[in-house]
């Protein structure tokens, strides 16, 4: 199994980092970006690919 560092996501984020000349925060979670409530009503913060 490939690691996250070998993924298409990491490749594209790496390209963007080089083009923009900045390093993205990866798998960042915002307090306001929540998933659907589970059976118990709990919502988890969702990660974004890059920020």
PyMOL commands that set and color helices and strands:
alter all, ss='L'
color gray80, all
select helices_A, chain A and resi 4-6+8-20
alter helices_A, ss='H'
color red, helices_A
select strands_A, chain A and resi 26-34+45-50
alter strands_A, ss='S'
color yellow, strands_A
deselect
rebuild
show_as cartoon
